[in-house]
Amino acid sequence: MTILDYAQTLSDNPYFGAGFGLFGLGLGAALLRRSTQVGMMLFKRHCMITLEVPCKDKSYQWLLQWITHKGAKKTQHLSVETSFEMRETGHVKTKYDFIPSIGTHFFRYKGNWIKVERTREQQTLDLSQGIPWETVQLTAFGSDRSIYFDILEEARQMALKEHEGKTIMYTAMGSEWRPFGHPKKKRPIDSVVLDEGVGDKILKDCREFINNPGWYSDRGIPYRRGYLLYGPPGCGKSSYITALAGELERGICVLNLSERGLTDDRLNHLLAVAPQQTIILLEDVDAAFSSREETKEMKAAYDGLNRVTFSGLLNCLDGVASSEARILFMTTNYLERLDPALVRPGRVDLKEYIGYCNNKQIEKMFLRFYRDQDDTTRQNLAKQFAIDVISHGKNVSPAQIQGYFMFYKNNPEQVINNVSQIWQVETTSQKKT
């Protein structure tokens, strides 16, 4: 029997024909499925554009809020973020922000349908926050990337508008900066009454630095500026920096050099990745370093703890790897405790003493606090109050004056009649402490 006869016999066999037919159908279905998958893959690759935004990215929360308010307004699958906001009346308002929940959502933007997939990895954590890792993926038809640039820019502008008129405080969490608490209403810079010309001098210097980056680059000078405010406690150092940040429309990154676990490498990294448009604040630097030479007792106390070294701090401020485009403020109550190497030019470009109140400061504080009387009466009362305070021959800080005013909020005459209580209140509070 030839091969052709054998093939003819098999083809006449109904069982073989049925099996061959099933095989053919299966092969055809597999080829169709595979070709469909390849076709979809090629279609997505050449006819669709995808953007993935991880939760670690700064624009992640902006994008979620934008999708809710501008994009997927009609989505019925939401998750809630509850926050509290202090109103000007003093009442606390509970605020509910609805953002797209985990899953798939659709919305139209500029005539294009966009698919939103928000996913959460239960097995992977964002170590900086200790929460599950999340991503948002946007998919749209076409290959024009500008649609995503427009979306992200709108999301950023919406977030900026929400924080307009407020100062954002940042704190170091791990290796990055995170907003701390709720944005604060900007404090008017003239509400911090310093000695005449001091506040204006610092503000003018900061603005000149911000507006002239080219001047530094043309001369090969590092584009950074350091300030040191020193003086007794309660005289307005931190308050002025907060008001200055509001005036310059910047946030504040507060860094504690005495924090356990803060090392030289981490400090250098934090200064390098500080958010744009912020002021870095190192408060009470004398508490972290008394001098370059430490006593044996101090070395023993810190033995075994990771901490910033003095040389590490100096290198972070103006070393080879130090960051630029930076405004850094340091405060201290005891200038004499600081090592000269820390406050030399290049690390501290401007030093200003913020001291006890003088006659003019006391008058200004009185006039700002009491506004109900006519101008002539207020002026006379303010001058009399300043004379009475100065005549006691004792130093008085703005914090003491303000605390004293709080006892007589609506009675300026009583303020003048009980001037000696300014120092009695401080003594009483110290005894209680």
C-alpha positions, 0 to 999 in steps of 0.5 A, spaced: 500 500 500 502 506 497 502 512 502 497 516 498 492 509 499 494 510 506 492 517 506 486 516 503 484 510 507 485 515 513 481 520 510 475 515 509 475 514 517 470 518 520 473 518 527 480 521 524 476 526 520 472 528 526 479 529 530 482 532 525 477 537 524 477 539 532 484 539 531 483 544 526 478 548 529 483 549 536 489 551 532 484 556 528 482 559 535 489 559 538 491 563 532 485 567 532 486 569 539 494 570 538 493 574 532 488 578 536 493 579 542 498 581 538 494 586 534 491 589 541 499 590 543 501 593 537 494 598 537 496 600 544 503 601 542 502 605 536 495 608 537 494 609 545 499 613 550 499 611 557 502 615 563 503 611 570 504 616 576 506 612 583 504 614 589 511 617 591 511 622 586 509 629 588 503 630 583 500 623 585 495 627 590 494 633 585 492 628 580 487 624 584 484 631 586 484 633 579 480 627 576 475 628 582 473 635 581 475 636 573 475 629 570 471 623 573 465 628 576 460 623 575 464 617 577 460 613 583 466 609 586 470 614 591 474 613 597 474 619 602 479 623 605 477 627 611 481 633 614 480 639 618 480 646 617 480 652 621 476 658 619 477 665 621 472 665 626 475 660 630 471 654 628 474 648 626 470 645 619 470 638 617 472 637 610 471 631 606 475 630 599 472 624 595 477 621 590 477 615 585 477 609 589 481 603 587 479 600 580 477 603 573 474 610 571 473 613 565 472 621 563 473 625 557 478 631 557 478 636 551 474 631 547 478 625 548 476 619 552 481 617 558 481 611 562 484 611 569 486 605 573 488 606 580 491 600 583 494 598 590 499 593 591 498 589 598 504 586 598 508 592 597 509 598 602 511 605 601 516 605 606 516 613 607 509 613 609 508 605 611 502 605 607 500 600 601 504 602 594 499 605 589 499 607 582 494 611 577 495 609 570 492 614 565 490 611 558 488 615 552 488 614 544 493 617 540 500 619 541 500 626 543 504 627 550 501 634 551 495 631 553 498 629 560 502 635 560 496 639 560 492 635 565 498 635 570 499 642 570 492 643 571 492 639 577 498 643 579 495 649 578 489 647 582 493 645 588 496 651 588 490 655 588 487 651 594 493 653 598 494 660 596 494 665 601 497 659 606 504 657 608 505 650 608 510 647 613 514 641 611 518 635 616 523 630 614 520 623 614 525 618 612 529 620 606 524 625 604 520 631 606 512 631 607 507 636 609 506 637 616 499 639 619 495 643 615 497 649 611 497 655 615 494 662 613 500 667 612 502 671 617 502 679 615 510 681 616 508 687 619 505 683 625 512 681 627 514 688 630 522 688 630 527 693 632 527 699 626 530 697 620 531 689 622 526 686 618 526 690 612 533 689 611 532 681 611 526 682 607 530 686 602 536 681 602 532 675 601 528 678 595 535 681 592 537 674 592 531 670 589 531 675 583 538 675 581 540 668 580 544 670 574 548 674 578 551 668 582 552 664 576 556 669 572 561 670 577 561 663 579 558 664 586 554 658 589 547 660 589 545 659 596 544 664 602 544 663 609 542 667 615 542 667 622 538 670 627 540 670 634 538 673 641 534 672 647 528 667 647 521 670 645 523 676 641 520 674 635 526 670 631 521 664 629 515 668 628 519 673 623 521 667 619 514 664 619 511 671 616 517 672 611 516 665 608 508 668 607 511 674 604 515 671 599 510 665 598 514 660 600 513 654 605 518 652 611 522 646 612 523 645 619 529 640 621 531 638 628 539 637 628 538 633 634 533 628 632 536 621 633 538 617 627 539 623 623 546 622 620 551 626 615 548 623 609 541 623 611 542 631 612 545 632 606 540 628 602 534 632 605 538 639 604 538 637 596 531 634 595 528 640 599 521 642 596 522 648 591 520 655 593 521 653 601 525 656 606 530 651 610 529 652 618 534 650 623 532 652 630 536 652 636 543 650 633 546 651 639 543 645 642 546 640 637 553 643 637 556 647 643 563 647 640 567 643 635 571 640 641 566 635 645 567 633 652 568 626 654 561 626 658 558 629 651 561 623 647 559 618 652 552 620 652 552 620 644 556 613 644 552 608 639 547 613 637 547 615 629 547 623 629 550 629 625 557 631 626 559 638 626 564 637 620 558 633 616 553 640 618 559 644 615 560 640 609 552 640 608 552 648 608 557 649 603 561 643 601 562 640 594 556 636 594 551 642 598 545 644 594 544 650 591 538 655 590 537 655 597 535 659 603 537 657 610 535 660 616 538 658 623 536 661 630 540 661 636 539 664 643 546 663 645 551 666 639 557 665 643 556 658 644 557 657 636 563 655 633 566 661 629 567 656 623 559 655 623 557 662 622 563 664 617 561 668 611 559 663 606 555 659 611 552 665 614 551 671 609 547 675 614 547 675 622 541 679 625 540 680 633 533 680 635 533 683 642 528 685 647 523 691 646 525 698 645 521 704 646 518 704 639 517 697 638 512 697 645 509 703 642 507 699 635 505 693 639 500 697 643 497 700 636 497 694 633 493 690 639 488 696 641 484 699 635 478 701 637 480 708 640 481 714 636 488 715 633 490 721 638 487 717 644 491 711 641 497 714 640 497 718 647 496 711 650 501 707 646 507 713 648 505 712 656 505 705 656 512 705 652 514 710 657 512 706 663 515 699 661 522 702 659 522 706 666 522 699 670 529 698 667 527 691 666 528 687 659 522 685 656 520 681 650 515 681 645 512 675 647 511 678 654 508 684 652 503 680 647 502 675 653 500 681 658 495 684 652 491 678 652 489 679 659 486 686 657 484 685 650 479 690 650 481 695 656 487 699 654 487 703 660 488 697 665 494 695 661 497 702 663 495 701 670 498 694 671 505 695 667 508 691 673 504 685 672 508 683 665 514 680 669 509 677 675 506 673 669 512 670 667 515 669 674 508 665 675 508 661 669 516 659 670 514 657 678 508 653 675 513 650 670 
